[in-house]
Amino acid sequence: RSPNFWLIALPFALVFSALSAILVHLAPHAADLGFSGYQPGWVLSAGAGAGVLGKVFFGWLVDRGDPRFAVIVSFAIQIVGLAFIMNASAYAALLAGGIVFGFGMGGVVPLQGALSGKAFGRFSFGSVMGLMRPVQVPMHALGIPLAAWIHDTTGSFDLAFWIFLGIYAVSCALIAGLRTP
């Protein structure tokens, strides 16, 4: 019944949907761009490594300020990374996009917990996080097949990536509307 519940559950569900689809379809997107072999794997590996650094950075950031700000920064960094991925014509740009995207993505899971803890307190943390999963899982599951269907229909991931950019923007706006004690 709390608006804060929905202002956390929905944006994170949408972002999980988008980021999962981006990760799953990064290698096929790279193949569409003409990259092959080990190259997409290195982009994913570099992004995963950057994600570890992102977890550390966003943990530090959320300990020093408003968790809403940290979440919006995480989502914004993912937007920048996705823009690089979408517009990459050289391998270096694709690799840079993967690294930037991965860094921002690293904050998503810890920041959801930090934001939920701030909004609902530590005594409700477990039940609130548990209640968010049934809301998030169906939405989370939609991104991957949506992107695949768009690619099969149009021959490109462009439309899917534009939709995901919109999802990130909407998610930032929803997080900005969250009121914490």
N, C-alpha and C positions, 0 to 999 in steps of 0.2 A: 504493500500500500504506500510505501514511501517513494516520493519522486526521486530521491537520491538513489534508491535501488535501481531504478530504470535508467537513471543518468550515468550509472556505472555499467550495468549489465549490457545495455544495448550498444554503446560505443565499442566496448571491448569485444562483444560478439561480432560486430561488423568488422572490426580491425583484424580479429583472428581469422575471419573468413577471407579477407583480402590478402593478408600476409601469407596464409597457407597456400592460397592459389598462386600467388606470385612465386613462392619458393618451388612449388611443384612444377610450374610451367616455365621457370627460368631457363632450363636447359632446352626445351623445345623452342622457346623464343630466341635463344642464342643460335640455335640451328637455323631458324628462319632468317637470322641476320647474317648467316654464312660462317658462323663459328662452329667448330666441331672438335671431336676427340676429347682431350683432357680440359679444354678451355672452359666449358660450362662448369665442370667439376671444381676447378680452381676458383671460379667466381663464388660458387656456393660455399666452398671451404673458407675462403677469405671473409665472406659475410658471416659465417659461423664464428670465426675468430674475433671479428669485430663485435659480434653480439656478446661475447664474454666481456670485452672491454666496456660495452654499453651497459651491461648489468652493473659493473662496478661504478661507472660514472653516474648512472641514474640512481643507484643506491645512495651515493654521496650527495647527489642533488636533492633527492627527496628528504634526506635527513636535515637539510639546511633551509628548507622553505616549503612552500605550498605544493602539495602533491599534484594538484591540478596543473600547475605550471610545468612540472616535470613530465606529466603525461602528454600535454600539448607539445612540448619540445620533442618528445619521443616520436609522436605521430608526425610532426613537421619534418623531422629528419628522415623518416620513412618516405614522405612525399618527395623530398629532394632526391633520395636514392632511387625511387621509382621513376622519377623524371629522367635521371641519367640512364637507367635501364631502358626506358622507352625510346630514348633518342640516341642510343649508342650506335655509332657507325664504325668505331674503332674498338679493338679489344680492350684497350686501356680505359676507355669510357665505361664499357660494360663492367669491367673489374671494379672501377671506382664506384659505380652505382651499387654493385653488390656489397661493397664494403660499407658505404654510407647507409644503405638500407639495413644491413645486418646490425650496424651500431645502434640505429634507432630501434630496431626490432628487439634488441637485447633487453630493453627496459620494459617491454609490455607486461610480461607475467609478474615481475616483482612490483611494478607500479600499480597493477590492479589490486594486489594485496594491500599495498600501502594506502591507496585511496579508499579502499573498503574499510580498512582499520580506522582511518581518520574520520570517515563519515559515520561509522556505526559503533566504533569503540571495540576494545579488545574482547569484551565479554560476549559480543554478538558476532565476532569475526568468523568463526567456523560455520555457524548456521547461515550467515549471509553469503559467504563464499560457496557453500554447498547449494543454496537455493539459486545462485546465479547459473550454475552449470546446466540445469534443464532448459533455461532460457537461451543460453549461449550455444549449446551443442547443435541444435537444428540450424541456426544461422551460420555457424562455423562450417557446417557440412555443405553449404550451398556454393561457396566461392569456387571451389575446384571444378565441379562439373559445369558451372556457369561459364567460367573462362574456357574450358575445353569446348563447350557447345559454341561459344562465340568464335573460337578459332576454327572449328569445323565448318561453321556457317560462312564466315567471312574470309578465312584464309590468313587471319592475323589476330594477334592478341591486343591490338591497339584499342578497340572498343572496351574490352575487359579492363585494361589498364586505366583507361579514362574513368570507367565506373569506379574502380578502386580509388583513384585520386579523389573522386567525389565522396566516397565513403569515408576516407580519411578527413576530408574537410567537414563533413557532417559530424563525425565523431569528435573533432576538436570543438565544434560549437556546442555539442551536448555536454562535454566535459566542462566547458566554460560556464555552463548553466548550473552546475553542481554547487550546492551550498553545504559547506562543512562547518561543524561547530568551532 
